[in-house]
Amino acid sequence: MARKSKRESDDGRFDDREYRRDLYYRDDYRCQSRGNYRSEENRGYQQEEYRRDYGRQYDRRYEQGYRQDGYGRDGGYRQGYPGGGYDDRYYEQNDRRKRAAKKKKRKRITFIIEILILVLLAAGLFVAAKVGKIKRADVSKGDIVINDNVNLKGYTNIALFGVDSREGSLDKEAHSDTILIASINNKTKDVKLVSVYRDTYLDNTNGEYRKATECYYFGGPSRAISMLNKNLDLDITDFVTVDFTAVADVVDALGGIDIDVQEDEIVHLNNYQVEGSQVTGKEIVPVEYAGLQTLNGLQALSYCRIRYTEGSDFKRTERQRTVLQKILEKAKSADLLTLNNLIDNVAGNMMTSLGNTELLSLAKDVSSYNLTDQTGFPFNLTAANLQAGDCVVAVDLADNVRQLHQWLFDDGSYEPSDSVQEISWQIINDTGIQ
């Protein structure tokens, strides 16, 4: 019987136990170089043993992801490391450097953000201090009349009053020579202006029918706003009031406005400058020729007040809207220094129900506003000498209000409220005009 080789088992298969004691087997490099005489069975064992003894670090790095440098080589490879493995110490140092760099970068970004926040906060406080100089009126929303079922979502409607105040009174005992409604489309920022003629015969909210201008004189802004809401189906709760001096100061702060003065307006413009100079303390500079020209504050104020030309009070309200439009155009392109001077000059001659937050919200969008159209109200009217004096009478108030909502809000389906219908019938009864 032939003698079995030490490297054969009883069943004739290759016995690898001998190789476990073989020095060559324990030498990694020589094991690899002499692996060609190993059997296929043993080769799998060699690979298993080799990875267990020397490949743990490689396996761990491989499982975590092979991190490469810009040339496709792993940054942690150490050619001289035993077994051709990877040195954990390199990665630990490299990771610490990366973490430190990220932390430093985060601190730098945080510092920059903090500086920006401080700058914005300082700017906000500065502007708030400026607008804080404006006089405020404590108008209770509960005191404002709004008709039932009035729904004007998507629009901000604000009443603008220009009062004939020579003593500085802005809340009462001053006739509102200018009554304007500014309607802002909140989505498009388009603005439309409506002048309500000051002598319009309307319900003064207390059952009396008189001129619209008298509401401000006897009841201040709260009653004047209620008059607009009740007669026109609006939802106004805020207002801005200015006097003569404020208009002149704003125009001067903006460097004047360009107006096309007509020949028949020159004499009246210069005449109004006399009284305007006494109220505002500004120097008279006569307008000497017709045509497009830059008017200063006193000249622009006097232009707004002209009513003794063809068109009478209707033409005057048109001039007022033109001046307001020119002011808005100038303000949109003004620099911060100019706007700062404007606020300083006008603050003492202006009163509003708007808070600082609301004013700042409106101010930040000033460059986005576009004055798209302007008109006067009523649309269909006639003049009449009534017990209340020489008045402007709406021919069918309800139909005029219907046209107003179509023009302001593009609402072709609007129908006047019961309150407006009742007022319309009462005006017809009082005047016989329908």
Secondary structure, DSSP 8 states (H G I E B T S, - for coil): -----TTB-TTSSB--HHHHT-HHHH-HHHHHHTGGGS-HHHHHHHHHHHHHHH-HHHHHHHHH---B-TTS-BTTB-TTSGGG-B-HHHHHHHHHHHHHHHHHHHHHHHHHHHHHHHHHHHHHHHHHHHHTTSEE----GGGS---TT---TTEEEEEEEEE--SS---SSS--EEEEEEEEEETTT-EEEEEEE-TTBEEE-SSS-EEETTHHHHHHHHHHHHHHHHHHHT----EEEEE-HHHHHHHHHHTT-EEEEE-GGGHHHHHHHHHHHHHHH--------S-EEEEE-HHHHHHHHH--SSTTHHHHHHHHHHHHHHHHHHHHHT--HHHHHHHHHHHGGGEEES--HHHHHHHHHTGGG-EEEEEEEE-SSEEEEEETTEEEEEESSHHHHHHHHHHHHH--TT----HHHHHHHHHHHHHH---
